[in-house]
Amino acid sequence: MMQVRNTTDLRTRPSLGTYTRHFFGAFLPYENLVLATRAIGVFVLAVGIVMGGGLASAQVYRDAAPGEMFYGMKLAVERVQLVLAPNQEYRTRLHLEYADRRMDEVSRLAEGSAADQEYLTEVLAGLERELAGLRDGLADLKGSDPEGVVEVAKLLERKMAIYHNGLRKASDYVSPRLRISLLAAMDTVDGVSITSMAVIVEKHLAGDEQAPRRVVVSKFEERLRVAEEKLGALPVADEAEGPAVTSRVRSSLAEAKQLLEKEDYQAALSKIVEVAELTKEAEQEILEEETEAEAAAEEAVETEEDDTETTEEETADEAEPTEEEPPADDDETADVPTGSSDGESDDAAGSGSR
C-alpha cells in the first residue's frame, strides 16, 4: 500500500517545468514567454552557426527566400554578424550587403505572383532597417574616420541610384496599395543619397582631394537628371486650378541648375532637397487617387457579383414548380360522387321495399 501511495505521489507531484512556468507566468504571460524563448533560441542558434562554422555555415541560409522555412534564420544570422562586426566601417559595409539582398528580394517578389507580392511589405521593412543602418553608419564615420568617410559616401551615393531605379521598376508590377510602400522606400533611399552628397560637398569645400570638383558636379548632374525624369511622370499643371506642384518642382530645378553653375553647392543641395520633397508630395497624391480608384473598382466588382448571385437565386426560385395540392384534397373530392351514389342506391332500395 505504501508503495502504491508513493508512486501516486510521484505521478501527481508538479514537475520542475510546471514550477518554472508558474514562476515566470507571474511576471510574463505564458504565450509571450514562449515567443521570447523561441526568439532567443533562434538567436543562440544563429550565434552558433556564425561562431562555430564561420561564414561558410551562414551561406547555407543565404539563398532562402521570403516565405521559406529558413528565411527567419537568414535574417537572424545577419543580425548576429552585425553585432559581431569589429568596427563601424565593417558594420556599414554589412548593412550595404544586406540592403543589396533586400533589393534582390524586392525585384523577385515584384515580378512574381500575387502571393509572392504579399511578402513585399515585410522585405521593404527590412530594407528600411538596412538603410537606417547605412545613414547612421555614415554619420558615425564622419567622426571616427574622417579620411575614409568620403569613399563610403561616394559608394553609398552610387548604390542609392541603383536602388532607386530598382524600386521604381518594381512599382510597375504591383498594385497602388503596394506602390505606396515602395514609394516610402524610395524616399528613404533619396534621404541616404542626399546625406551622402552632403558629406561629399562638405569634404570638397574643406579642400579634401578625395572630393574634387568633377565628382561633386557629376553627383549633382545625376540628381538633377533623376529629378527631371520624375517631373516628366507628374501630371501637367492646370492653370485654372492655380500653380500645381509640378510648376514648383520645375522652378526649383531651374534654381538648382543656376546655383550649380555658380558653384554654390550648399545652396544647390538645399534646392535638391526641396525638389525631392515636392516630388514626394506630388507622387503621394497620385498614389492616393489610384488607391481610391482601385478600392472603388473592387467594391463595384463585389457589388456586381452580389447582384448576380441574388438574380440567380431569384431566377432559381421562380423556376421551381408550384407545390401540388395535398392528396387529402383529392380524396375529399373523390368522396363526393361516391357518397352521392351510395345515397341514390339507398333511396332506390328504400323505395323498392316500400
Contacts in CASP RR format, 6 or more apart in sequence:
PFRMAT RR
TARGET T0000
AUTHOR 0000-0000-0000
METHOD contacts of the structure
MODEL  1
MMQVRNTTDLRTRPSLGTYTRHFFGAFLPYENLVLATRAIGVFVLAVGIV
MGGGLASAQVYRDAAPGEMFYGMKLAVERVQLVLAPNQEYRTRLHLEYAD
RRMDEVSRLAEGSAADQEYLTEVLAGLERELAGLRDGLADLKGSDPEGVV
EVAKLLERKMAIYHNGLRKASDYVSPRLRISLLAAMDTVDGVSITSMAVI
VEKHLAGDEQAPRRVVVSKFEERLRVAEEKLGALPVADEAEGPAVTSRVR
SSLAEAKQLLEKEDYQAALSKIVEVAELTKEAEQEILEEETEAEAAAEEA
VETEEDDTETTEEETADEAEPTEEEPPADDDETADVPTGSSDGESDDAAG
SGSR
21 30 0 8 1.000
21 33 0 8 1.000
24 33 0 8 1.000
25 33 0 8 1.000
28 36 0 8 1.000
42 72 0 8 1.000
42 73 0 8 1.000
42 76 0 8 1.000
43 76 0 8 1.000
43 79 0 8 1.000
43 80 0 8 1.000
45 73 0 8 1.000
45 76 0 8 1.000
46 73 0 8 1.000
46 76 0 8 1.000
46 77 0 8 1.000
46 79 0 8 1.000
46 80 0 8 1.000
47 80 0 8 1.000
49 57 0 8 1.000
49 58 0 8 1.000
49 61 0 8 1.000
49 73 0 8 1.000
49 77 0 8 1.000
49 80 0 8 1.000
50 57 0 8 1.000
50 58 0 8 1.000
50 77 0 8 1.000
50 80 0 8 1.000
50 81 0 8 1.000
50 84 0 8 1.000
58 77 0 8 1.000
58 81 0 8 1.000
60 70 0 8 1.000
61 70 0 8 1.000
61 73 0 8 1.000
61 74 0 8 1.000
61 77 0 8 1.000
62 74 0 8 1.000
62 101 0 8 1.000
64 70 0 8 1.000
64 71 0 8 1.000
64 72 0 8 1.000
64 73 0 8 1.000
64 74 0 8 1.000
65 71 0 8 1.000
65 105 0 8 1.000
65 108 0 8 1.000
66 105 0 8 1.000
66 109 0 8 1.000
66 119 0 8 1.000
66 122 0 8 1.000
66 123 0 8 1.000
67 119 0 8 1.000
78 94 0 8 1.000
78 98 0 8 1.000
81 94 0 8 1.000
82 91 0 8 1.000
82 94 0 8 1.000
82 95 0 8 1.000
85 91 0 8 1.000
85 94 0 8 1.000
88 137 0 8 1.000
88 140 0 8 1.000
88 141 0 8 1.000
88 144 0 8 1.000
88 145 0 8 1.000
89 141 0 8 1.000
89 145 0 8 1.000
89 148 0 8 1.000
89 152 0 8 1.000
91 137 0 8 1.000
92 133 0 8 1.000
92 134 0 8 1.000
92 137 0 8 1.000
92 138 0 8 1.000
92 141 0 8 1.000
92 152 0 8 1.000
95 130 0 8 1.000
95 133 0 8 1.000
95 134 0 8 1.000
95 137 0 8 1.000
96 130 0 8 1.000
96 134 0 8 1.000
96 155 0 8 1.000
96 156 0 8 1.000
96 159 0 8 1.000
98 130 0 8 1.000
99 127 0 8 1.000
99 130 0 8 1.000
99 131 0 8 1.000
99 134 0 8 1.000
99 159 0 8 1.000
99 163 0 8 1.000
100 159 0 8 1.000
102 123 0 8 1.000
102 124 0 8 1.000
102 126 0 8 1.000
102 127 0 8 1.000
102 130 0 8 1.000
103 127 0 8 1.000
103 162 0 8 1.000
103 163 0 8 1.000
103 166 0 8 1.000
103 167 0 8 1.000
105 123 0 8 1.000
106 120 0 8 1.000
106 123 0 8 1.000
106 124 0 8 1.000
106 127 0 8 1.000
106 166 0 8 1.000
106 167 0 8 1.000
106 170 0 8 1.000
106 182 0 8 1.000
107 166 0 8 1.000
107 169 0 8 1.000
107 170 0 8 1.000
108 116 0 8 1.000
109 116 0 8 1.000
109 117 0 8 1.000
109 119 0 8 1.000
109 120 0 8 1.000
109 123 0 8 1.000
110 117 0 8 1.000
110 120 0 8 1.000
110 169 0 8 1.000
110 170 0 8 1.000
110 171 0 8 1.000
110 173 0 8 1.000
110 174 0 8 1.000
111 170 0 8 1.000
111 173 0 8 1.000
112 173 0 8 1.000
117 173 0 8 1.000
117 174 0 8 1.000
117 175 0 8 1.000
117 178 0 8 1.000
120 174 0 8 1.000
120 178 0 8 1.000
120 181 0 8 1.000
120 182 0 8 1.000
121 178 0 8 1.000
121 181 0 8 1.000
124 181 0 8 1.000
124 182 0 8 1.000
124 184 0 8 1.000
124 185 0 8 1.000
127 185 0 8 1.000
127 188 0 8 1.000
128 184 0 8 1.000
128 185 0 8 1.000
128 188 0 8 1.000
131 185 0 8 1.000
131 188 0 8 1.000
131 189 0 8 1.000
131 192 0 8 1.000
132 188 0 8 1.000
134 156 0 8 1.000
134 192 0 8 1.000
135 191 0 8 1.000
135 192 0 8 1.000
135 195 0 8 1.000
138 149 0 8 1.000
138 152 0 8 1.000
138 153 0 8 1.000
138 156 0 8 1.000
138 192 0 8 1.000
138 195 0 8 1.000
138 196 0 8 1.000
138 199 0 8 1.000
139 195 0 8 1.000
141 148 0 8 1.000
141 149 0 8 1.000
141 152 0 8 1.000
142 149 0 8 1.000
142 199 0 8 1.000
143 149 0 8 1.000
147 210 0 8 1.000
148 210 0 8 1.000
149 199 0 8 1.000
149 203 0 8 1.000
150 199 0 8 1.000
150 200 0 8 1.000
150 203 0 8 1.000
150 208 0 8 1.000
150 210 0 8 1.000
150 211 0 8 1.000
151 210 0 8 1.000
153 196 0 8 1.000
153 197 0 8 1.000
153 199 0 8 1.000
153 200 0 8 1.000
153 203 0 8 1.000
154 196 0 8 1.000
154 200 0 8 1.000
154 215 0 8 1.000
156 192 0 8 1.000
156 193 0 8 1.000
156 196 0 8 1.000
157 193 0 8 1.000
157 196 0 8 1.000
157 197 0 8 1.000
157 200 0 8 1.000
157 219 0 8 1.000
160 189 0 8 1.000
160 190 0 8 1.000
160 191 0 8 1.000
160 192 0 8 1.000
160 193 0 8 1.000
160 196 0 8 1.000
161 193 0 8 1.000
161 222 0 8 1.000
161 226 0 8 1.000
163 189 0 8 1.000
164 186 0 8 1.000
164 189 0 8 1.000
164 190 0 8 1.000
164 193 0 8 1.000
164 226 0 8 1.000
167 182 0 8 1.000
167 185 0 8 1.000
167 186 0 8 1.000
167 189 0 8 1.000
168 186 0 8 1.000
170 182 0 8 1.000
171 179 0 8 1.000
171 182 0 8 1.000
171 183 0 8 1.000
174 182 0 8 1.000
175 294 0 8 1.000
176 287 0 8 1.000
176 290 0 8 1.000
176 291 0 8 1.000
176 293 0 8 1.000
176 294 0 8 1.000
177 291 0 8 1.000
177 294 0 8 1.000
179 287 0 8 1.000
179 290 0 8 1.000
180 284 0 8 1.000
180 287 0 8 1.000
180 291 0 8 1.000
183 280 0 8 1.000
183 283 0 8 1.000
183 284 0 8 1.000
183 287 0 8 1.000
187 276 0 8 1.000
187 280 0 8 1.000
190 276 0 8 1.000
190 280 0 8 1.000
191 276 0 8 1.000
193 223 0 8 1.000
194 269 0 8 1.000
194 272 0 8 1.000
194 273 0 8 1.000
194 276 0 8 1.000
197 219 0 8 1.000
197 220 0 8 1.000
197 223 0 8 1.000
197 269 0 8 1.000
197 272 0 8 1.000
198 269 0 8 1.000
200 211 0 8 1.000
200 215 0 8 1.000
200 216 0 8 1.000
200 219 0 8 1.000
201 211 0 8 1.000
201 216 0 8 1.000
201 265 0 8 1.000
201 266 0 8 1.000
201 269 0 8 1.000
203 210 0 8 1.000
203 211 0 8 1.000
204 211 0 8 1.000
204 212 0 8 1.000
204 213 0 8 1.000
204 215 0 8 1.000
204 216 0 8 1.000
204 265 0 8 1.000
205 265 0 8 1.000
205 266 0 8 1.000
213 263 0 8 1.000
216 265 0 8 1.000
217 260 0 8 1.000
220 256 0 8 1.000
220 260 0 8 1.000
220 265 0 8 1.000
220 268 0 8 1.000
220 269 0 8 1.000
220 272 0 8 1.000
221 260 0 8 1.000
223 272 0 8 1.000
224 253 0 8 1.000
224 256 0 8 1.000
224 257 0 8 1.000
224 260 0 8 1.000
224 272 0 8 1.000
227 249 0 8 1.000
227 253 0 8 1.000
227 272 0 8 1.000
227 275 0 8 1.000
227 276 0 8 1.000
227 279 0 8 1.000
228 253 0 8 1.000
230 249 0 8 1.000
230 279 0 8 1.000
230 283 0 8 1.000
231 246 0 8 1.000
231 249 0 8 1.000
231 250 0 8 1.000
231 253 0 8 1.000
231 279 0 8 1.000
234 245 0 8 1.000
234 246 0 8 1.000
234 249 0 8 1.000
234 279 0 8 1.000
234 282 0 8 1.000
234 283 0 8 1.000
234 286 0 8 1.000
235 244 0 8 1.000
235 246 0 8 1.000
235 282 0 8 1.000
235 286 0 8 1.000
236 246 0 8 1.000
237 243 0 8 1.000
237 244 0 8 1.000
237 245 0 8 1.000
237 246 0 8 1.000
237 247 0 8 1.000
238 244 0 8 1.000
244 282 0 8 1.000
245 278 0 8 1.000
245 279 0 8 1.000
245 281 0 8 1.000
245 282 0 8 1.000
245 285 0 8 1.000
246 282 0 8 1.000
248 278 0 8 1.000
249 275 0 8 1.000
249 278 0 8 1.000
249 279 0 8 1.000
249 282 0 8 1.000
252 271 0 8 1.000
252 274 0 8 1.000
252 275 0 8 1.000
252 278 0 8 1.000
253 271 0 8 1.000
253 275 0 8 1.000
255 271 0 8 1.000
256 268 0 8 1.000
256 271 0 8 1.000
256 272 0 8 1.000
256 275 0 8 1.000
259 265 0 8 1.000
259 267 0 8 1.000
259 268 0 8 1.000
259 271 0 8 1.000
260 268 0 8 1.000
END
